Protein backbone atom coordinates (compact mmCIF):
# COMPACT_ATOMS: atom_id res chain seq x y z
CA UNK A 1 0.00 0.00 0.00
CA UNK A 2 1.17 3.47 -0.81
CA UNK A 3 -0.32 6.31 1.24
CA UNK A 4 -0.33 9.82 -0.24
CA UNK A 5 -1.60 12.83 1.67
CA UNK A 6 -3.73 14.91 -0.68
CA UNK A 7 -4.92 17.50 1.85
CA UNK A 8 -4.06 18.08 5.46
CA UNK A 9 -5.61 20.70 7.73
CA UNK A 10 -6.30 21.05 11.44
CA UNK A 11 -9.55 19.04 11.33
CA UNK A 12 -9.46 17.54 7.85
CA UNK A 13 -7.36 14.88 6.15
CA UNK A 14 -7.65 13.48 2.64
CA UNK A 15 -5.43 10.54 1.69
CA UNK A 16 -5.05 8.23 -1.28
CA UNK A 17 -4.42 4.54 -0.63
CA UNK A 18 -2.79 3.23 -3.78
CA UNK A 19 -2.93 -0.56 -3.93
CA UNK A 20 -6.07 -0.89 -1.81
CA UNK A 21 -9.71 -1.44 -2.72
CA UNK A 22 -13.21 -1.40 -1.25
CA UNK A 23 -12.42 -4.19 1.23
CA UNK A 24 -9.83 -2.30 3.25
CA UNK A 25 -11.46 1.11 2.81
CA UNK A 26 -14.81 -0.15 4.11
CA UNK A 27 -13.38 -1.54 7.33
CA UNK A 28 -11.16 1.52 7.81
CA UNK A 29 -14.07 3.95 7.41
CA UNK A 30 -16.31 1.87 9.70
CA UNK A 31 -13.59 1.89 12.37
CA UNK A 32 -13.10 5.65 11.99
CA UNK A 33 -16.84 6.21 12.38
CA UNK A 34 -16.73 4.52 15.81
CA UNK A 35 -14.50 7.36 17.09
CA UNK A 36 -16.55 10.05 18.82
CA UNK A 37 -14.07 12.72 17.69
CA UNK A 38 -14.60 11.86 14.02
CA UNK A 39 -17.30 14.00 12.44
CA UNK A 40 -17.07 12.48 8.93
CA UNK A 41 -15.27 9.47 7.51
CA UNK A 42 -15.85 8.28 3.96
CA UNK A 43 -14.05 7.13 0.87
CA UNK A 44 -14.50 7.18 -2.87
CA UNK A 45 -12.95 5.55 -5.87
CA UNK A 46 -13.44 8.17 -8.55
CA UNK A 47 -12.79 6.02 -11.60
CA UNK A 48 -12.81 2.22 -11.89
CA UNK A 49 -9.77 2.16 -14.16
CA UNK A 50 -7.68 4.39 -11.90
CA UNK A 51 -8.70 2.38 -8.78
CA UNK A 52 -7.04 4.61 -6.19
CA UNK A 53 -9.30 5.07 -3.17
CA UNK A 54 -9.45 8.51 -1.59
CA UNK A 55 -10.31 8.57 2.13
CA UNK A 56 -11.80 11.70 3.74
CA UNK A 57 -11.57 12.24 7.49
CA UNK A 58 -12.98 15.25 9.31
CA UNK A 59 -12.84 15.59 13.08
CA UNK A 60 -14.98 17.64 15.43
CA UNK A 61 -12.07 17.75 17.85
CA UNK A 62 -8.60 16.30 17.81
CA UNK A 63 -6.34 15.51 14.92
CA UNK A 64 -7.60 13.46 11.97
CA UNK A 65 -4.12 11.91 11.75
CA UNK A 66 -4.45 10.71 15.34
CA UNK A 67 -7.88 9.28 14.54
CA UNK A 68 -6.41 7.42 11.56
CA UNK A 69 -3.57 5.99 13.66
CA UNK A 70 -6.03 4.91 16.37
CA UNK A 71 -8.36 3.28 13.82
CA UNK A 72 -5.55 1.33 12.16
CA UNK A 73 -4.22 0.19 15.54
CA UNK A 74 -7.71 -1.08 16.42
CA UNK A 75 -7.93 -2.95 13.11
CA UNK A 76 -4.55 -4.59 13.69
CA UNK A 77 -5.68 -5.62 17.18
CA UNK A 78 -8.94 -7.07 15.82
CA UNK A 79 -7.09 -8.95 13.08
CA UNK A 80 -4.82 -10.48 15.72
CA UNK A 81 -7.82 -11.63 17.75
CA UNK A 82 -9.38 -13.14 14.64
CA UNK A 83 -6.15 -14.93 13.75
CA UNK A 84 -5.93 -16.50 17.23
CA UNK A 85 -9.58 -17.60 17.23
CA UNK A 86 -9.26 -18.99 13.71
CA UNK A 87 -6.11 -20.92 14.61
CA UNK A 88 -7.90 -22.45 17.63
CA UNK A 89 -10.73 -23.72 15.45
CA UNK A 90 -8.49 -25.33 12.84
C-alpha positions as CSV (number, residue, x, y, z in Angstrom):
1,X,0.0,0.0,0.0
2,X,1.2,3.5,-0.8
3,X,-0.3,6.3,1.2
4,X,-0.3,9.8,-0.2
5,X,-1.6,12.8,1.7
6,X,-3.7,14.9,-0.7
7,X,-4.9,17.5,1.8
8,X,-4.1,18.1,5.5
9,X,-5.6,20.7,7.7
10,X,-6.3,21.0,11.4
11,X,-9.6,19.0,11.3
12,X,-9.5,17.5,7.9
13,X,-7.4,14.9,6.2
14,X,-7.6,13.5,2.6
15,X,-5.4,10.5,1.7
16,X,-5.1,8.2,-1.3
17,X,-4.4,4.5,-0.6
18,X,-2.8,3.2,-3.8
19,X,-2.9,-0.6,-3.9
20,X,-6.1,-0.9,-1.8
21,X,-9.7,-1.4,-2.7
22,X,-13.2,-1.4,-1.3
23,X,-12.4,-4.2,1.2
24,X,-9.8,-2.3,3.2
25,X,-11.5,1.1,2.8
26,X,-14.8,-0.1,4.1
27,X,-13.4,-1.5,7.3
28,X,-11.2,1.5,7.8
29,X,-14.1,3.9,7.4
30,X,-16.3,1.9,9.7
31,X,-13.6,1.9,12.4
32,X,-13.1,5.7,12.0
33,X,-16.8,6.2,12.4
34,X,-16.7,4.5,15.8
35,X,-14.5,7.4,17.1
36,X,-16.6,10.1,18.8
37,X,-14.1,12.7,17.7
38,X,-14.6,11.9,14.0
39,X,-17.3,14.0,12.4
40,X,-17.1,12.5,8.9
41,X,-15.3,9.5,7.5
42,X,-15.9,8.3,4.0
43,X,-14.0,7.1,0.9
44,X,-14.5,7.2,-2.9
45,X,-12.9,5.5,-5.9
46,X,-13.4,8.2,-8.5
47,X,-12.8,6.0,-11.6
48,X,-12.8,2.2,-11.9
49,X,-9.8,2.2,-14.2
50,X,-7.7,4.4,-11.9
51,X,-8.7,2.4,-8.8
52,X,-7.0,4.6,-6.2
53,X,-9.3,5.1,-3.2
54,X,-9.4,8.5,-1.6
55,X,-10.3,8.6,2.1
56,X,-11.8,11.7,3.7
57,X,-11.6,12.2,7.5
58,X,-13.0,15.3,9.3
59,X,-12.8,15.6,13.1
60,X,-15.0,17.6,15.4
61,X,-12.1,17.8,17.9
62,X,-8.6,16.3,17.8
63,X,-6.3,15.5,14.9
64,X,-7.6,13.5,12.0
65,X,-4.1,11.9,11.8
66,X,-4.4,10.7,15.3
67,X,-7.9,9.3,14.5
68,X,-6.4,7.4,11.6
69,X,-3.6,6.0,13.7
70,X,-6.0,4.9,16.4
71,X,-8.4,3.3,13.8
72,X,-5.6,1.3,12.2
73,X,-4.2,0.2,15.5
74,X,-7.7,-1.1,16.4
75,X,-7.9,-2.9,13.1
76,X,-4.6,-4.6,13.7
77,X,-5.7,-5.6,17.2
78,X,-8.9,-7.1,15.8
79,X,-7.1,-9.0,13.1
80,X,-4.8,-10.5,15.7
81,X,-7.8,-11.6,17.7
82,X,-9.4,-13.1,14.6
83,X,-6.2,-14.9,13.8
84,X,-5.9,-16.5,17.2
85,X,-9.6,-17.6,17.2
86,X,-9.3,-19.0,13.7
87,X,-6.1,-20.9,14.6
88,X,-7.9,-22.5,17.6
89,X,-10.7,-23.7,15.5
90,X,-8.5,-25.3,12.8
